């Protein structure tokens, strides 16, 4: 991982050097054509870097292969307000033909607006206008063997120069690919040749060459996980463009909030740009500001999308994730009550409350800290010779109670009451021993429960020592159910032991599973299916999938199938993630 980050840092240092060189030396004698800039408002918002336009059908004007990275159908219209009434307008469509094949259509118009001219100062005014048209039909597909998208388009160029008109044809070609640096960080890269086939454009006796434009594009996508359900990403874009023997350099960044809102900024050829976008139901509204050396150019675009393919697995994963969040919220509410008891020095009630939270909400770790703090405090107070008698006897009674020495606990509580006048929680626990459980019966029941729990723990450990991981897990799960139904003094201690051995077994199963995959043969161990634990691991995989941690989710679903080879949902989920990774 550190090597990956080192490479990224070196790349950005190189990037800054290239920007400095391009700004200082790269502009003399440069000519710009109508085809030098595409119509994408989104791309302009991040310095005219095309990977920013991940859902903009007008991206086919830059590289037609990028349409196959879309999900569904898109139509957009855009307008650039230029100088002195001139404008650049465009409409683009991208239609999904099935799987990852797309048909694209685009029409762009560069218009001068009405210009008033006179032959002489005495002549009547005459309004003229100049129009350039760029009409495209494009196709894109996907090469499964190479996991590469490709695209090709044909352009019809029409120029109306008021007094003379002309037209020309040309073709573009593009390739694109996604590369995963780690399980979460990925790079997108693309290459395109614009106008690699074209005829000469003629208005009079002179011919004009259609410029050949090469473009190499890349995007670095970094997920941001500062909150539990975050879907934010930070993106860095870099494009290199070669046209008329000159190289242009474009760079941009964007931050995507919850896959719905975007902020963008960038730089290209002495232009600083800024942009923003928002999804509203099936529409996307985008704006870009281009701070050129002449004036501020405002760019607007509206996109409508439909036919997006729903991810049934993601929907189920989000549902489980919401259940996890709800569980954590309930645990937090109970934890607040336990902290209040702790603050009021009602340590007996606080201990029992924390014990229930630990068992009921095993992923909520905060309760463990306060549970251990109370025990540590009581042990310290019981030994402190300088402490007042009331607190000392309370601590001794607390320790005797949780060691199941109930007669001794009652004796210490009697001393405590003599010095303090009594306290609600102490009186309550006295009644609990004297009237509800009748002391001896309570001791007997507690001992029987602990003996049964220890027997289950012992049997589970024996299975673990025999390397029978699944049997060990089943035994420990039975132990956890016993503890959850019967809360007793040593429940947390035994429960934590059971949880520890379950985690050990899961780790061993994962290692054996990896070894089997490496050796290309299945394990020979004759095991009994564990459907309960398999369901738990499937749910854990859904939570990881909802957080975009696809590799960890796959490992959990593989483990679920190891525990229950007939788990249909785990099979479907694993096949889906494996197929997506291949693509």
Residue pairs with C-beta under 8 A, 6 or more apart in sequence:
1 182
4 181
4 182
4 185
8 220
15 238
15 251
18 249
19 249
19 251
19 267
22 247
22 248
22 249
23 270
26 246
26 247
26 248
26 249
27 269
27 270
29 246
30 244
30 246
31 244
33 210
33 211
33 243
34 110
34 132
34 134
35 134
35 157
35 194
35 195
35 210
35 211
35 213
36 211
36 213
36 243
37 48
37 88
38 48
38 50
38 58
38 59
38 61
38 62
39 58
39 61
39 78
39 80
39 88
39 89
39 90
39 92
39 106
39 108
40 48
40 50
40 53
40 56
40 58
40 59
40 61
40 62
40 78
40 301
41 56
41 78
41 80
41 275
41 286
41 287
41 288
41 299
41 300
41 301
42 52
42 53
42 55
42 56
42 264
42 275
42 277
42 286
42 288
42 301
43 49
43 50
43 52
43 53
43 56
43 59
43 62
44 266
44 273
44 275
44 288
44 290
44 299
45 52
45 252
45 254
45 264
45 265
45 266
45 273
45 274
45 275
45 276
45 277
45 286
45 287
45 288
45 299
46 52
46 237
46 252
46 253
46 254
46 264
46 265
46 266
46 273
46 275
47 237
47 239
47 250
47 251
47 252
47 265
47 266
47 267
47 268
47 271
47 273
48 239
48 250
48 252
48 266
48 268
48 273
49 217
49 219
49 237
49 238
49 239
49 250
49 251
49 252
49 266
49 268
50 59
50 62
50 63
50 66
50 190
50 215
50 217
50 237
50 239
51 66
51 188
51 190
51 217
51 218
51 219
51 235
51 237
51 239
52 219
52 235
52 237
52 252
52 254
52 264
52 266
53 59
53 62
53 66
54 66
54 69
54 70
55 70
55 74
55 284
55 303
55 305
56 74
56 76
56 92
56 286
56 301
56 303
57 67
57 70
57 74
57 75
57 76
57 92
57 93
57 94
57 104
57 106
57 303
58 76
58 78
58 90
58 92
58 106
58 108
58 301
59 66
59 67
60 66
60 67
60 92
60 94
60 104
60 106
60 136
60 138
60 140
60 151
60 153
61 90
61 92
61 106
61 108
61 134
61 136
62 174
62 192
62 194
62 215
62 217
63 151
63 172
63 174
63 176
63 190
63 191
63 192
63 215
63 217
64 104
64 138
64 139
64 140
64 151
64 152
64 153
64 172
64 173
64 174
64 192
65 140
65 149
65 150
65 151
65 174
65 175
65 176
65 190
65 192
66 140
66 149
66 151
66 174
66 176
66 190
67 94
67 102
67 104
67 138
67 140
67 149
67 151
68 100
68 101
68 102
68 140
68 141
68 142
68 149
68 150
68 151
68 176
69 149
69 176
69 178
69 188
70 94
70 96
70 102
71 308
71 309
72 96
72 305
72 306
72 307
72 308
72 309
73 93
73 94
73 95
73 96
73 305
73 306
73 307
74 92
74 93
74 94
74 303
74 304
74 305
75 91
75 92
75 93
75 94
75 303
75 304
75 305
76 91
76 92
76 284
76 301
76 302
76 303
76 304
77 89
77 90
77 91
77 301
77 302
78 89
78 90
78 91
78 92
78 299
78 300
78 301
78 302
79 87
79 88
79 89
79 90
79 299
79 300
79 301
80 87
80 88
80 89
80 297
80 298
80 299
81 87
81 297
81 298
81 299
82 88
82 297
83 294
83 295
84 113
85 112
85 113
85 114
86 110
86 111
86 112
86 113
87 110
87 111
87 113
88 108
88 109
88 110
88 111
89 108
89 109
89 111
90 106
90 107
90 108
90 109
91 106
91 107
92 104
92 105
92 106
92 107
93 104
93 105
93 106
94 102
94 103
94 104
95 102
95 103
95 104
96 102
96 307
97 103
99 142
100 140
100 141
100 142
100 149
100 583
101 139
101 140
101 141
101 142
102 138
102 139
102 140
102 141
103 137
103 138
103 139
104 136
104 137
104 138
104 139
104 140
104 153
105 136
105 137
105 138
106 134
106 135
106 136
106 138
107 133
107 134
107 135
107 136
108 133
108 134
108 135
109 131
109 132
109 133
109 134
110 131
110 132
110 134
111 129
111 130
111 131
111 132
112 129
112 130
112 131
113 129
114 127
114 128
114 129
115 127
115 128
115 129
115 130
116 125
116 126
116 127
117 125
117 126
117 128
118 124
118 125
118 126
128 162
129 162
130 160
130 161
130 162
131 159
131 160
132 157
132 158
132 159
132 160
133 156
133 157
133 158
133 159
133 160
134 155
134 156
134 157
135 155
135 156
135 157
135 158
136 153
136 154
136 155
136 156
137 153
137 154
138 151
138 152
138 153
138 154
138 172
139 151
139 152
139 153
140 149
140 150
140 151
140 152
140 174
141 149
141 150
141 151
142 148
142 149
142 150
142 583
143 149
143 150
144 582
144 583
146 177
147 177
147 178
147 582
147 583
148 175
148 176
148 177
149 175
149 176
149 177
150 173
150 174
150 175
150 176
151 172
151 173
151 174
151 175
151 176
152 171
152 172
152 173
152 174
153 171
153 172
154 169
154 170
154 171
155 169
155 170
155 171
155 172
155 195
156 167
156 169
157 167
157 168
157 169
157 170
157 201
157 210
158 165
158 166
158 167
159 165
159 166
159 167
159 201
159 203
161 203
164 203
164 204
165 203
166 201
166 202
166 203
167 201
168 198
168 199
168 200
168 201
168 210
169 198
169 199
170 194
170 195
170 196
170 197
170 198
170 199
170 210
171 195
171 196
171 197
171 198
172 192
172 193
172 194
172 195
172 196
173 192
173 193
173 196
174 190
174 191
174 192
174 193
175 190
175 191
175 192
176 188
176 189
176 190
176 191
177 188
177 189
177 190
178 186
178 187
178 188
179 186
179 187
179 188
179 189
180 186
180 187
180 581
181 187
183 549
183 550
183 551
183 552
184 223
184 548
184 549
185 220
185 221
185 222
185 223
186 220
186 221
187 218
187 219
187 220
187 221
188 217
188 218
188 219
188 221
189 216
189 217
189 218
189 219
190 215
190 216
190 217
190 218
191 214
191 215
191 216
191 217
192 213
192 214
192 215
192 217
193 212
193 213
193 214
194 212
194 213
194 214
194 215
195 210
195 211
195 212
195 213
196 212
198 210
198 212
199 210
200 207
200 208
200 209
200 210
201 207
201 208
201 209
201 210
202 208
211 243
211 244
212 243
213 241
213 242
213 243
214 241
214 242
214 243
215 239
215 240
215 241
215 242
216 239
216 240
216 241
217 237
217 238
217 239
217 240
218 237
218 238
218 239
219 235
219 236
219 237
219 238
220 235
220 236
220 237
221 233
221 234
221 235
222 233
222 234
222 235
222 236
223 230
223 232
223 233
223 548
224 230
224 232
224 233
224 234
225 547
226 232
228 325
228 547
229 321
229 325
229 546
229 547
230 258
231 258
231 259
231 548
232 255
232 256
232 257
232 258
233 255
233 256
234 253
234 254
234 255
235 253
235 254
235 255
235 256
236 251
236 252
236 253
237 250
237 251
237 252
237 253
237 254
237 266
238 250
238 251
239 249
239 250
239 251
240 247
240 248
240 249
240 250
241 247
241 248
241 249
241 250
242 248
248 268
248 269
249 268
249 269
250 266
250 267
250 268
250 269
251 266
251 267
251 268
252 264
252 265
252 266
252 267
252 273
253 264
253 265
253 266
254 262
254 263
254 264
254 265
255 262
255 263
256 262
257 263
259 279
260 278
260 279
261 276
261 277
261 278
261 279
262 275
262 276
262 277
262 278
263 275
263 276
264 273
264 274
264 275
264 276
264 277
264 288
265 272
265 273
265 274
265 275
266 272
266 273
267 273
270 292
270 293
271 290
271 291
271 292
271 293
272 291
273 288
273 289
273 290
273 291
274 288
274 289
274 291
275 286
275 287
275 288
275 289
275 299
276 286
276 287
277 284
277 285
277 286
277 287
278 284
278 285
282 304
282 305
282 306
283 302
283 303
283 304
283 305
284 302
284 303
284 305
285 301
285 302
285 303
286 300
286 301
286 302
286 303
287 298
287 299
287 300
287 301
288 298
288 299
289 296
289 297
289 298
289 299
290 296
290 297
290 298
290 299
313 542
313 545
313 572
313 573
313 576
313 577
314 545
314 546
316 542
317 542
317 543
317 545
317 546
317 553
318 546
320 539
320 542
320 543
320 546
321 542
321 543
321 546
321 547
324 363
324 543
327 361
327 363
328 361
328 363
328 364
330 361
331 357
331 360
331 361
331 364
331 367
332 364
334 353
334 356
334 357
334 361
335 354
335 357
335 364
335 366
335 367
337 353
338 350
338 353
338 354
338 357
338 367
338 370
339 350
339 370
341 347
341 349
341 350
341 353
342 350
342 370
342 374
346 423
346 424
346 425
347 374
347 377
347 378
347 394
347 398
347 425
348 398
348 401
348 425
348 426
348 428
348 429
349 425
349 428
350 370
350 374
351 371
351 374
351 375
351 398
351 402
352 487
354 367
354 370
354 371
354 374
355 371
355 487
355 491
355 492
356 487
357 364
357 367
358 364
358 367
358 368
358 371
358 492
358 495
358 496
359 480
359 483
359 484
359 487
359 491
359 492
359 495
360 484
361 367
362 499
371 492
377 395
378 395
378 398
378 399
379 395
379 399
380 395
381 387
381 391
381 392
381 394
381 395
382 392
382 395
382 396
382 398
382 399
384 392
387 395
388 419
389 415
389 419
390 416
390 419
390 420
393 412
393 413
393 415
393 416
393 419
394 412
394 413
394 416
394 420
394 423
394 426
396 412
397 409
397 410
397 412
397 413
397 416
397 426
398 409
400 406
400 408
400 409
400 412
401 409
401 429
401 489
402 489
403 489
404 443
404 446
404 447
404 489
406 433
406 439
406 442
406 443
407 439
409 433
410 430
410 433
410 434
410 439
413 426
413 429
413 430
416 423
416 426
417 426
433 439
433 442
436 442
437 445
446 488
446 489
449 482
449 486
449 488
450 488
450 489
450 490
450 494
452 482
453 479
453 482
453 483
453 490
453 491
453 494
454 494
456 475
456 476
456 478
456 479
456 482
457 476
457 479
457 494
457 497
457 498
459 475
460 472
460 475
460 476
460 479
460 498
460 501
461 472
461 501
463 469
463 471
463 472
463 475
464 472
464 501
464 504
464 505
467 508
468 527
469 505
469 506
469 508
469 509
469 512
470 505
470 509
470 527
470 528
470 529
470 530
470 533
470 563
471 527
471 528
472 501
472 502
472 505
473 502
473 505
473 506
473 530
473 533
473 563
474 528
474 530
474 532
474 533
476 498
476 499
476 501
476 502
476 505
477 502
477 530
477 532
477 533
479 494
479 495
479 498
480 495
480 498
480 499
483 491
483 494
483 495
483 498
502 533
506 537
506 559
509 559
509 562
509 563
510 555
510 559
512 523
512 562
513 523
513 558
513 559
513 562
516 522
516 523
529 563
529 564
529 565
529 566
530 563
530 564
531 563
531 564
531 567
533 563
534 560
534 561
534 563
534 564
534 567
534 570
535 560
535 564
535 567
537 556
537 557
537 559
537 560
537 563
537 570
538 556
538 557
538 560
538 567
538 569
538 570
538 573
540 556
541 552
541 553
541 554
541 555
541 556
541 557
541 560
541 570
541 573
542 553
542 573
544 550
544 552
544 553
544 556
545 553
545 573
545 577
550 577
550 580
550 581
553 573
553 577
554 574
554 577
554 578
557 570
557 573
557 574
557 577
558 574
560 567
560 570
561 567
561 570
561 571
561 574
564 570
